């Protein structure tokens, strides 16, 4: 059955799904500049460019299973906006963790040269990356997004008990992984 009224973007996506790199290049060139300009509403220029590149790379890497329900441009703009917001949230989380670490260092230790806040943040990031995604998401929303368990449950489409389990599990794993640095993370790892 011949499909009528297919936009040029939809044709490009179909070709990309088949592995056509020239169609991907055309789509990239068509949208890159305007997506970068759009992303600058949410992020600084370098982060905006990285967000657009990440979204475009995702399209190529996931081309075989890519599903676009709306127009291609709507999909791209929403994906870039969401990626920028995610980057912003990561920055907010880093700032809150760093503030907590620095407060613990000021309050508890005179010799802060032995371990810098940046080193401690890297330890935290390593530990966080080791968590299953559902635990990490629930933990960060609860600790840094100021969301209540019920809000997290509604957003994730799970029960409040499931959210409690995920956060408790995340805290347990993080405590084990950060056991040598617990005084610095006590504000984050309380239950």
MIROGU-366337 format. One record per atom (N, C-alpha, C): atom name; residue in one letter; residue number from 1; x, y negated, z. Coordinates in steps of 0.05 Angstrom, whole numbers. Each point is the difference from the previous one (the first is absolute). Layout:
<atom CA; A; NUM; <X; Y; Z>>
...
***
This chain:
<atom N; X; 1; <17; 23; 0>>
<atom CA; X; 1; <-17; -23; 0>>
<atom C; X; 1; <18; -25; 0>>
<atom N; X; 2; <-6; -18; -18>>
<atom CA; X; 2; <16; -24; -3>>
<atom C; X; 2; <-9; -20; 20>>
<atom N; X; 3; <18; -11; 14>>
<atom CA; X; 3; <-7; -21; 20>>
<atom C; X; 3; <2; -27; -13>>
<atom N; X; 4; <-21; -16; 4>>
<atom CA; X; 4; <-1; -26; -12>>
<atom C; X; 4; <7; -21; 21>>
<atom N; X; 5; <8; -23; -9>>
<atom CA; X; 5; <5; -23; 17>>
<atom C; X; 5; <21; 5; 21>>
<atom N; X; 6; <20; 16; -6>>
<atom CA; X; 6; <22; 4; 19>>
<atom C; X; 6; <19; -24; -3>>
<atom N; X; 7; <7; -12; 22>>
<atom CA; X; 7; <18; -23; -1>>
<atom C; X; 7; <28; 10; -7>>
<atom N; X; 8; <16; -19; -9>>
<atom CA; X; 8; <28; 6; -7>>
<atom C; X; 8; <15; 10; 24>>
<atom N; X; 9; <-6; -11; 24>>
<atom CA; X; 9; <13; 9; 25>>
<atom C; X; 9; <-6; 30; 5>>
<atom N; X; 10; <-25; 7; -3>>
<atom CA; X; 10; <-8; 28; 4>>
<atom C; X; 10; <14; 19; -19>>
<atom N; X; 11; <4; -9; -25>>
<atom CA; X; 11; <14; 16; -19>>
<atom C; X; 11; <29; 3; 9>>
<atom N; X; 12; <12; -22; 9>>
<atom CA; X; 12; <28; 1; 10>>
<atom C; X; 12; <2; 20; 23>>
<atom N; X; 13; <-19; -1; 19>>
<atom CA; X; 13; <1; 19; 23>>
<atom C; X; 13; <-2; 28; -10>>
<atom N; X; 14; <-18; 6; -19>>
<atom CA; X; 14; <-2; 27; -10>>
<atom C; X; 14; <26; 9; -13>>
<atom N; X; 15; <13; -18; -15>>
<atom CA; X; 15; <26; 7; -12>>
<atom C; X; 15; <21; 4; 22>>
<atom N; X; 16; <0; -17; 20>>
<atom CA; X; 16; <19; 3; 22>>
<atom C; X; 16; <-4; 27; 14>>
<atom N; X; 17; <-25; 8; 4>>
<atom CA; X; 17; <-6; 26; 12>>
<atom C; X; 17; <13; 23; -16>>
<atom N; X; 18; <2; -4; -26>>
<atom CA; X; 18; <12; 20; -17>>
<atom C; X; 18; <30; -3; -2>>
<atom N; X; 19; <12; -19; 15>>
<atom CA; X; 19; <29; -2; 1>>
<atom C; X; 19; <12; -20; -20>>
<atom N; X; 20; <-17; -17; -12>>
<atom CA; X; 20; <9; -19; -20>>
<atom C; X; 20; <14; -24; 14>>
<atom N; X; 21; <26; 0; 0>>
<atom CA; X; 21; <15; -21; 14>>
<atom C; X; 21; <-3; -27; -14>>
<atom N; X; 22; <-5; -1; -26>>
<atom CA; X; 22; <-4; -26; -14>>
<atom C; X; 22; <-26; -12; 9>>
<atom N; X; 23; <-21; 16; 5>>
<atom CA; X; 23; <-25; -11; 10>>
<atom C; X; 23; <4; -11; 29>>
<atom N; X; 24; <16; 14; 16>>
<atom CA; X; 24; <6; -10; 26>>
<atom C; X; 24; <15; -27; -1>>
<atom N; X; 25; <20; -1; -18>>
<atom CA; X; 25; <15; -25; -4>>
<atom C; X; 25; <-19; -23; -8>>
<atom N; X; 26; <-19; 6; -17>>
<atom CA; X; 26; <-19; -21; -9>>
<atom C; X; 26; <-17; -9; 24>>
<atom N; X; 27; <-10; 18; 16>>
<atom CA; X; 27; <-16; -7; 23>>
<atom C; X; 27; <16; -16; 20>>
<atom N; X; 28; <25; 9; 4>>
<atom CA; X; 28; <18; -14; 19>>
<atom C; X; 28; <4; -29; -9>>
<atom N; X; 29; <7; -4; -25>>
<atom CA; X; 29; <5; -27; -10>>
<atom C; X; 29; <-25; -17; 0>>
<atom N; X; 30; <-23; 12; -5>>
<atom CA; X; 30; <-25; -14; -1>>
<atom C; X; 30; <-7; -12; 28>>
<atom N; X; 31; <5; 15; 21>>
<atom CA; X; 31; <-9; -8; 26>>
<atom C; X; 31; <21; -9; 20>>
<atom N; X; 32; <25; 5; -5>>
<atom CA; X; 32; <21; -5; 20>>
<atom C; X; 32; <1; -28; 10>>
<atom N; X; 33; <2; -20; -18>>
<atom CA; X; 33; <2; -28; 8>>
<atom C; X; 33; <-24; -9; 16>>
<atom N; X; 34; <-24; 6; -10>>
<atom CA; X; 34; <-24; -9; 13>>
<atom C; X; 34; <-4; 14; 27>>
<atom N; X; 35; <8; 25; 2>>
<atom CA; X; 35; <-2; 14; 26>>
<atom C; X; 35; <20; -11; 20>>
<atom N; X; 36; <23; -8; -10>>
<atom CA; X; 36; <20; -12; 18>>
<atom C; X; 36; <-10; -27; 11>>
<atom N; X; 37; <-12; -16; -18>>
<atom CA; X; 37; <-12; -25; 8>>
<atom C; X; 37; <-22; 4; 21>>
<atom N; X; 38; <-17; 20; -5>>
<atom CA; X; 38; <-21; 7; 18>>
<atom C; X; 38; <11; 9; 27>>
<atom N; X; 39; <20; 17; 0>>
<atom CA; X; 39; <12; 11; 24>>
<atom C; X; 39; <13; -21; 17>>
<atom N; X; 40; <8; -22; -12>>
<atom CA; X; 40; <12; -22; 15>>
<atom C; X; 40; <-20; -13; 19>>
<atom N; X; 41; <-25; 5; -3>>
<atom CA; X; 41; <-20; -10; 19>>
<atom C; X; 41; <3; 14; 27>>
<atom N; X; 42; <11; 24; -1>>
<atom CA; X; 42; <2; 17; 24>>
<atom C; X; 42; <28; 5; 10>>
<atom N; X; 43; <20; -6; -17>>
<atom CA; X; 43; <28; 6; 8>>
<atom C; X; 43; <19; -19; -13>>
<atom N; X; 44; <24; -1; 10>>
<atom CA; X; 44; <21; -16; -12>>
<atom C; X; 44; <7; 12; -27>>
<atom N; X; 45; <12; -15; -17>>
<atom CA; X; 45; <5; 8; -28>>
<atom C; X; 45; <14; 27; -3>>
<atom N; X; 46; <21; 4; 16>>
<atom CA; X; 46; <14; 26; -3>>
<atom C; X; 46; <-17; 23; 9>>
<atom N; X; 47; <-15; -3; 22>>
<atom CA; X; 47; <-18; 21; 9>>
<atom C; X; 47; <-23; 3; -20>>
<atom N; X; 48; <-10; -21; -12>>
<atom CA; X; 48; <-21; 1; -19>>
<atom C; X; 48; <9; 16; -25>>
<atom N; X; 49; <24; -6; -9>>
<atom CA; X; 49; <11; 15; -23>>
<atom C; X; 49; <3; 30; 7>>
<atom N; X; 50; <10; 5; 24>>
<atom CA; X; 50; <3; 28; 8>>
<atom C; X; 50; <-27; 15; 2>>
<atom N; X; 51; <-20; -14; 9>>
<atom CA; X; 51; <-27; 12; 2>>
<atom C; X; 51; <-10; 7; -27>>
<atom N; X; 52; <3; -18; -19>>
<atom CA; X; 52; <-10; 5; -28>>
<atom C; X; 52; <16; 23; -12>>
<atom N; X; 53; <26; 0; 4>>
<atom CA; X; 53; <16; 22; -11>>
<atom C; X; 53; <-8; 27; 12>>
<atom N; X; 54; <-5; 0; 27>>
<atom CA; X; 54; <-8; 24; 13>>
<atom C; X; 54; <-27; 11; -11>>
<atom N; X; 55; <-19; -18; -5>>
<atom CA; X; 55; <-26; 8; -11>>
<atom C; X; 55; <4; 10; -28>>
<atom N; X; 56; <15; -13; -16>>
<atom CA; X; 56; <4; 9; -28>>
<atom C; X; 56; <15; 26; -1>>
<atom N; X; 57; <19; 4; 18>>
<atom CA; X; 57; <15; 25; 2>>
<atom C; X; 57; <-19; 23; 8>>
<atom N; X; 58; <-18; -6; 19>>
<atom CA; X; 58; <-20; 19; 9>>
<atom C; X; 58; <-17; 9; -23>>
<atom N; X; 59; <-8; -18; -17>>
<atom CA; X; 59; <-16; 7; -24>>
<atom C; X; 59; <15; 20; -17>>
<atom N; X; 60; <25; -5; -5>>
<atom CA; X; 60; <15; 19; -17>>
<atom C; X; 60; <4; 27; 14>>
<atom N; X; 61; <8; -1; 26>>
<atom CA; X; 61; <5; 25; 14>>
<atom C; X; 61; <-25; 17; 4>>
<atom N; X; 62; <-23; -13; 4>>
<atom CA; X; 62; <-25; 15; 4>>
<atom C; X; 62; <-18; 0; -24>>
<atom N; X; 63; <12; -4; -23>>
<atom CA; X; 63; <-16; -4; -25>>
<atom C; X; 63; <-18; 24; -6>>
<atom N; X; 64; <9; 24; 6>>
<atom CA; X; 64; <-16; 24; -7>>
<atom C; X; 64; <-25; 2; 17>>
<atom N; X; 65; <1; -10; 25>>
<atom CA; X; 65; <-23; 3; 18>>
<atom C; X; 65; <-14; -27; 5>>
<atom N; X; 66; <8; -21; -14>>
<atom CA; X; 66; <-10; -27; 4>>
<atom C; X; 66; <-30; -2; -6>>
<atom N; X; 67; <-15; -11; 18>>
<atom CA; X; 67; <-28; -4; -4>>
<atom C; X; 67; <-6; -30; 4>>
<atom N; X; 68; <-10; -13; -20>>
<atom CA; X; 68; <-7; -29; 1>>
<atom C; X; 68; <-30; -2; -5>>
<atom N; X; 69; <-14; -7; 21>>
<atom CA; X; 69; <-30; -1; -2>>
<atom C; X; 69; <-10; -26; -11>>
<atom N; X; 70; <14; -22; 6>>
<atom CA; X; 70; <-8; -26; -10>>
<atom C; X; 70; <17; -7; -25>>
<atom N; X; 71; <1; -25; -7>>
<atom CA; X; 71; <18; -8; -21>>
<atom C; X; 71; <29; 3; 8>>
<atom N; X; 72; <17; 3; -19>>
<atom CA; X; 72; <29; 3; 6>>
<atom C; X; 72; <10; -25; 14>>
<atom N; X; 73; <-8; -24; -8>>
<atom CA; X; 73; <9; -24; 13>>
<atom C; X; 73; <-9; -1; 29>>
<atom N; X; 74; <-25; 7; 5>>
<atom CA; X; 74; <-10; 0; 27>>
<atom C; X; 74; <16; 19; 17>>
<atom N; X; 75; <5; 24; -10>>
<atom CA; X; 75; <16; 20; 14>>
<atom C; X; 75; <28; -12; 7>>
<atom N; X; 76; <13; -12; -20>>
<atom CA; X; 76; <27; -10; 4>>
<atom C; X; 76; <0; -23; 21>>
<atom N; X; 77; <-18; -18; -2>>
<atom CA; X; 77; <-1; -22; 19>>
<atom C; X; 77; <-6; 10; 28>>
<atom N; X; 78; <-19; 18; 3>>
<atom CA; X; 78; <-5; 11; 27>>
<atom C; X; 78; <23; 16; 11>>
<atom N; X; 79; <13; 15; -17>>
<atom CA; X; 79; <24; 16; 9>>
<atom C; X; 79; <22; -19; 9>>
<atom N; X; 80; <5; -21; -15>>
<atom CA; X; 80; <21; -19; 7>>
<atom C; X; 80; <-7; -14; 26>>
<atom N; X; 81; <-25; -9; 3>>
<atom CA; X; 81; <-9; -14; 24>>
<atom C; X; 81; <3; 19; 24>>
<atom N; X; 82; <-9; 25; -2>>
<atom CA; X; 82; <2; 19; 22>>
<atom C; X; 82; <29; 5; 7>>
<atom N; X; 83; <17; 2; -20>>
<atom CA; X; 83; <29; 6; 5>>
<atom C; X; 83; <12; -24; 15>>
<atom N; X; 84; <-6; -25; -9>>
<atom CA; X; 84; <10; -24; 14>>
<atom C; X; 84; <-9; -1; 29>>
<atom N; X; 85; <-26; 6; 4>>
<atom CA; X; 85; <-10; 0; 27>>
<atom C; X; 85; <13; 21; 18>>
<atom N; X; 86; <6; 23; -13>>
<atom CA; X; 86; <15; 21; 15>>
<atom C; X; 86; <28; -10; 7>>
<atom N; X; 87; <13; -13; -18>>
<atom CA; X; 87; <27; -11; 6>>
<atom C; X; 87; <-2; -21; 22>>
<atom N; X; 88; <-21; -17; 0>>
<atom CA; X; 88; <-4; -20; 21>>
<atom C; X; 88; <-3; 14; 26>>
<atom N; X; 89; <-17; 21; 1>>
<atom CA; X; 89; <-4; 15; 25>>
<atom C; X; 89; <25; 12; 10>>
<atom N; X; 90; <17; 11; -18>>
<atom CA; X; 90; <26; 11; 8>>
<atom C; X; 90; <17; -22; 13>>
<atom N; X; 91; <-1; -24; -11>>
<atom CA; X; 91; <16; -22; 11>>
<atom C; X; 91; <-10; -8; 27>>
<atom N; X; 92; <-26; 0; 4>>
<atom CA; X; 92; <-12; -7; 26>>
<atom C; X; 92; <7; 21; 20>>
<atom N; X; 93; <-1; 25; -8>>
<atom CA; X; 93; <7; 22; 18>>
<atom C; X; 93; <29; -2; 8>>
<atom N; X; 94; <18; -5; -19>>
<atom CA; X; 94; <28; -3; 6>>
<atom C; X; 94; <4; -23; 20>>
<atom N; X; 95; <-13; -22; -5>>
<atom CA; X; 95; <4; -23; 18>>
<atom C; X; 95; <-9; 7; 29>>
<atom N; X; 96; <-23; 13; 2>>
<atom CA; X; 96; <-10; 8; 27>>
<atom C; X; 96; <18; 20; 14>>
<atom N; X; 97; <10; 19; -15>>
<atom CA; X; 97; <19; 20; 12>>
<atom C; X; 97; <25; -14; 8>>
<atom N; X; 98; <11; -18; -17>>
<atom CA; X; 98; <25; -14; 6>>
<atom C; X; 98; <-4; -18; 25>>
<atom N; X; 99; <-23; -13; 2>>
<atom CA; X; 99; <-6; -17; 23>>
<atom C; X; 99; <0; 17; 26>>
<atom N; X; 100; <-13; 23; -2>>
<atom CA; X; 100; <-2; 18; 23>>
<atom C; X; 100; <28; 10; 8>>
<atom N; X; 101; <16; 7; -19>>
<atom CA; X; 101; <28; 10; 5>>
<atom C; X; 101; <16; -23; 13>>
<atom N; X; 102; <-2; -23; -11>>
<atom CA; X; 102; <16; -23; 10>>
<atom C; X; 102; <-9; -7; 28>>
<atom N; X; 103; <-25; 1; 5>>
<atom CA; X; 103; <-10; -6; 28>>
<atom C; X; 103; <11; 21; 19>>
<atom N; X; 104; <-1; 25; -7>>
<atom CA; X; 104; <11; 21; 17>>
<atom C; X; 104; <30; -4; 5>>
<atom N; X; 105; <14; -8; -21>>
<atom CA; X; 105; <28; -5; 3>>
<atom C; X; 105; <6; -23; 19>>
<atom N; X; 106; <-15; -21; -3>>
<atom CA; X; 106; <3; -23; 18>>
<atom C; X; 106; <-7; 6; 29>>
<atom N; X; 107; <-22; 15; 3>>
<atom CA; X; 107; <-10; 6; 27>>
<atom C; X; 107; <17; 21; 15>>
<atom N; X; 108; <12; 19; -15>>
<atom CA; X; 108; <12; 23; 14>>
<atom C; X; 108; <30; 2; -3>>
<atom N; X; 109; <12; -14; -19>>
<atom CA; X; 109; <28; 5; -4>>
<atom C; X; 109; <16; -26; -3>>
<atom N; X; 110; <23; 0; 13>>
<atom CA; X; 110; <18; -23; -3>>
<atom C; X; 110; <17; 3; -25>>
<atom N; X; 111; <9; 25; -5>>
<atom CA; X; 111; <18; 6; -22>>
<atom C; X; 111; <-17; 9; -24>>
<atom N; X; 112; <-8; -19; -17>>
<atom CA; X; 112; <-16; 7; -23>>
<atom C; X; 112; <18; 6; -25>>
<atom N; X; 113; <26; -2; 3>>
<atom CA; X; 113; <18; 6; -22>>
<atom C; X; 113; <1; 30; -6>>
<atom N; X; 114; <-6; 17; 19>>
<atom CA; X; 114; <3; 29; -3>>
<atom C; X; 114; <-20; 10; -21>>
<atom N; X; 115; <-22; -13; -3>>
<atom CA; X; 115; <-20; 9; -19>>
<atom C; X; 115; <-16; -24; -9>>
<atom N; X; 116; <1; -7; -25>>
<atom CA; X; 116; <-14; -24; -9>>
<atom C; X; 116; <-29; 6; -6>>
<atom N; X; 117; <-16; -21; 0>>
<atom CA; X; 117; <-29; 3; -6>>
<atom C; X; 117; <-4; 12; -28>>
<atom N; X; 118; <17; -8; -19>>
<atom CA; X; 118; <-3; 11; -27>>
<atom C; X; 118; <6; 30; 0>>
<atom N; X; 119; <20; 9; 14>>
<atom CA; X; 119; <6; 29; 2>>
<atom C; X; 119; <-24; 15; 13>>
<atom N; X; 120; <-11; -12; 21>>
<atom CA; X; 120; <-23; 13; 13>>
<atom C; X; 120; <-24; 1; -19>>
<atom N; X; 121; <-4; -21; -15>>
<atom CA; X; 121; <-22; 0; -19>>
<atom C; X; 121; <4; 22; -21>>
<atom N; X; 122; <25; 4; -9>>
<atom CA; X; 122; <5; 22; -19>>
<atom C; X; 122; <-7; 27; 12>>
<atom N; X; 123; <7; 4; 26>>
<atom CA; X; 123; <-8; 24; 14>>
<atom C; X; 123; <-30; 4; 0>>
<atom N; X; 124; <-14; -22; 7>>
<atom CA; X; 124; <-29; 0; 0>>
<atom C; X; 124; <-11; 7; -28>>
<atom N; X; 125; <11; -12; -21>>
<atom CA; X; 125; <-10; 5; -27>>
<atom C; X; 125; <5; 30; -7>>
<atom N; X; 126; <23; 11; 7>>
<atom CA; X; 126; <5; 28; -5>>
<atom C; X; 126; <-21; 18; 13>>
<atom N; X; 127; <-5; -7; 25>>
<atom CA; X; 127; <-19; 16; 16>>
<atom C; X; 127; <-28; -3; -12>>
<atom N; X; 128; <-8; -24; -8>>
<atom CA; X; 128; <-26; -5; -11>>
<atom C; X; 128; <-3; 15; -27>>
<atom N; X; 129; <20; -1; -17>>
<atom CA; X; 129; <-1; 14; -26>>
<atom C; X; 129; <-3; 30; 3>>
<atom N; X; 130; <9; 11; 23>>
<atom CA; X; 130; <-2; 29; 4>>
<atom C; X; 130; <-28; 9; 7>>
<atom N; X; 131; <-17; -19; 8>>
<atom CA; X; 131; <-28; 7; 7>>
<atom C; X; 131; <-16; 8; -24>>
<atom N; X; 132; <-19; 18; 3>>
<atom CA; X; 132; <-20; 4; -21>>
<atom C; X; 132; <-14; -26; -6>>
<atom N; X; 133; <-8; -5; -25>>
<atom CA; X; 133; <-12; -25; -7>>
<atom C; X; 133; <-24; -8; 16>>
<atom N; X; 134; <-17; 20; 6>>
<atom CA; X; 134; <-25; -6; 15>>
<atom C; X; 134; <7; -10; 28>>
<atom N; X; 135; <20; 13; 12>>
<atom CA; X; 135; <8; -9; 27>>
<atom C; X; 135; <13; -28; 0>>
<atom N; X; 136; <17; -4; -20>>
<atom CA; X; 136; <14; -25; -2>>
<atom C; X; 136; <-20; -23; -5>>
<atom N; X; 137; <-19; 5; -17>>
<atom CA; X; 137; <-20; -21; -7>>
<atom C; X; 137; <-17; -6; 25>>
<atom N; X; 138; <-10; 20; 14>>
<atom CA; X; 138; <-16; -5; 24>>
<atom C; X; 138; <17; -14; 22>>
<atom N; X; 139; <24; 9; 4>>
<atom CA; X; 139; <18; -12; 20>>
<atom C; X; 139; <5; -30; -5>>
<atom N; X; 140; <8; -6; -25>>
<atom CA; X; 140; <6; -28; -7>>
<atom C; X; 140; <-24; -18; 1>>
<atom N; X; 141; <-23; 11; -9>>
<atom CA; X; 141; <-25; -17; 1>>
<atom C; X; 141; <-8; -6; 29>>
<atom N; X; 142; <4; 20; 18>>
<atom CA; X; 142; <-6; -4; 28>>
<atom C; X; 142; <19; -18; 13>>
<atom N; X; 143; <26; 3; -5>>
<atom CA; X; 143; <20; -15; 15>>
<atom C; X; 143; <5; -28; -12>>
<atom N; X; 144; <-1; -2; -27>>
<atom CA; X; 144; <8; -25; -12>>
<atom C; X; 144; <-22; -13; -16>>
<atom N; X; 145; <-21; 15; -6>>
<atom CA; X; 145; <-23; -12; -14>>
<atom C; X; 145; <-22; -8; 19>>
<atom N; X; 146; <5; 5; 26>>
<atom CA; X; 146; <-20; -7; 21>>
<atom C; X; 146; <-27; 11; -6>>
<atom N; X; 147; <-1; 24; -12>>
<atom CA; X; 147; <-25; 13; -6>>
<atom C; X; 147; <-7; 19; 23>>
<atom N; X; 148; <-26; 2; 6>>
<atom CA; X; 148; <-10; 19; 19>>
<atom C; X; 148; <-2; 27; -13>>
<atom N; X; 149; <0; 21; 17>>
<atom CA; X; 149; <-1; 27; -11>>
<atom C; X; 149; <-25; 4; -18>>
<atom N; X; 150; <-22; -12; 8>>
<atom CA; X; 150; <-25; 3; -15>>
<atom C; X; 150; <3; -13; -28>>
<atom N; X; 151; <13; -23; -1>>
<atom CA; X; 151; <5; -14; -26>>
<atom C; X; 151; <18; 17; -18>>
<atom N; X; 152; <21; 12; 12>>
<atom CA; X; 152; <18; 17; -16>>
<atom C; X; 152; <-15; 24; -10>>
<atom N; X; 153; <-17; 12; 17>>
<atom CA; X; 153; <-15; 23; -8>>
<atom C; X; 153; <-19; -6; -23>>
<atom N; X; 154; <-14; -23; 2>>
<atom CA; X; 154; <-19; -8; -21>>
<atom C; X; 154; <15; -4; -26>>
<atom N; X; 155; <23; -13; 1>>
<atom CA; X; 155; <15; -6; -24>>
<atom C; X; 155; <11; 26; -13>>
<atom N; X; 156; <8; 19; 17>>
<atom CA; X; 156; <12; 25; -10>>
<atom C; X; 156; <-21; 21; -6>>
<atom N; X; 157; <-25; -5; 9>>
<atom CA; X; 157; <-21; 20; -4>>
<atom C; X; 157; <3; 25; 16>>
<atom N; X; 158; <10; -4; 25>>
<atom CA; X; 158; <4; 23; 18>>
<atom C; X; 158; <-12; -7; 27>>
<atom N; X; 159; <0; 19; 19>>
<atom CA; X; 159; <-12; -5; 26>>
<atom C; X; 159; <20; -16; 18>>
<atom N; X; 160; <-11; -12; 20>>
<atom CA; X; 160; <17; -14; 20>>
<atom C; X; 160; <19; 19; 13>>
<atom N; X; 161; <-9; 24; 6>>
<atom CA; X; 161; <17; 21; 12>>
<atom C; X; 161; <24; 6; -18>>
<atom N; X; 162; <-5; 1; -26>>
<atom CA; X; 162; <22; 5; -19>>
<atom C; X; 162; <21; -22; 1>>
<atom N; X; 163; <-10; -25; 2>>
<atom CA; X; 163; <19; -23; 2>>
<atom C; X; 163; <15; 2; 26>>
<atom N; X; 164; <-13; 7; 22>>
<atom CA; X; 164; <14; 3; 25>>
<atom C; X; 164; <21; 21; -2>>
<atom N; X; 165; <-6; 23; -12>>
<atom CA; X; 165; <19; 22; -4>>
<atom C; X; 165; <24; -10; -16>>
<atom N; X; 166; <-6; -14; -22>>
<atom CA; X; 166; <22; -10; -17>>
<atom C; X; 166; <19; -19; 14>>
<atom N; X; 167; <-12; -18; 15>>
<atom CA; X; 167; <17; -20; 15>>
<atom C; X; 167; <15; 14; 22>>
<atom N; X; 168; <-13; 17; 15>>
<atom CA; X; 168; <14; 15; 21>>
<atom C; X; 168; <23; 17; -12>>
<atom N; X; 169; <-5; 13; -22>>
<atom CA; X; 169; <21; 16; -13>>
<atom C; X; 169; <22; -18; -10>>
<atom N; X; 170; <-6; -23; -11>>
<atom CA; X; 170; <21; -18; -9>>
<atom C; X; 170; <17; -10; 23>>
<atom N; X; 171; <-12; -7; 22>>
<atom CA; X; 171; <15; -9; 24>>
<atom C; X; 171; <18; 22; 10>>
<atom N; X; 172; <-11; 25; 1>>
<atom CA; X; 172; <16; 22; 10>>
<atom C; X; 172; <24; 5; -18>>
<atom N; X; 173; <-3; -1; -26>>
<atom CA; X; 173; <22; 4; -18>>
<atom C; X; 173; <20; -23; 2>>
<atom N; X; 174; <-10; -25; 1>>
<atom CA; X; 174; <18; -23; 2>>
<atom C; X; 174; <15; 0; 26>>
<atom N; X; 175; <-13; 8; 22>>
<atom CA; X; 175; <15; 1; 26>>
<atom C; X; 175; <23; 20; -2>>
<atom N; X; 176; <-5; 22; -13>>
<atom CA; X; 176; <21; 20; -2>>
<atom C; X; 176; <23; -10; -18>>
<atom N; X; 177; <-7; -12; -22>>
<atom CA; X; 177; <21; -10; -19>>
<atom C; X; 177; <15; -24; 11>>
<atom N; X; 178; <-13; -16; 16>>
<atom CA; X; 178; <12; -25; 10>>
<atom C; X; 178; <7; 2; 30>>
<atom N; X; 179; <3; 25; 10>>
<atom CA; X; 179; <4; 4; 29>>
<atom C; X; 179; <25; -15; 11>>
<atom N; X; 180; <20; -3; -17>>
<atom CA; X; 180; <24; -14; 10>>
<atom C; X; 180; <-4; -31; 0>>
<atom N; X; 181; <-22; -9; -11>>
<atom CA; X; 181; <-4; -29; -2>>
<atom C; X; 181; <-27; -8; 12>>
<atom N; X; 182; <-12; 17; 16>>
<atom CA; X; 182; <-27; -5; 11>>
<atom C; X; 182; <-3; -28; 14>>
<atom N; X; 183; <20; -9; 15>>
<atom CA; X; 183; <-4; -26; 13>>
<atom C; X; 183; <-6; -23; -20>>
<atom N; X; 184; <10; 3; -25>>
<atom CA; X; 184; <-5; -20; -20>>
<atom C; X; 184; <-27; 2; -13>>
<atom N; X; 185; <-12; 24; 2>>
<atom CA; X; 185; <-25; 5; -14>>
<atom C; X; 185; <-24; 4; 18>>
<atom N; X; 186; <4; -5; 26>>
<atom CA; X; 186; <-21; 5; 20>>
<atom C; X; 186; <-26; -15; -7>>
<atom N; X; 187; <3; -25; -10>>
<atom CA; X; 187; <-24; -16; -7>>
<atom C; X; 187; <-16; 12; -23>>
<atom N; X; 188; <14; 15; -17>>
<atom CA; X; 188; <-13; 11; -24>>
<atom C; X; 188; <-11; 28; 6>>
<atom N; X; 189; <14; 15; 17>>
<atom CA; X; 189; <-7; 29; 3>>
<atom C; X; 189; <-17; 6; 24>>
<atom N; X; 190; <-12; -21; 13>>
<atom CA; X; 190; <-18; 6; 22>>
<atom C; X; 190; <-25; 12; -11>>
<atom N; X; 191; <-14; 15; 17>>
<atom CA; X; 191; <-25; 12; -9>>
<atom C; X; 191; <-24; -13; 12>>
***
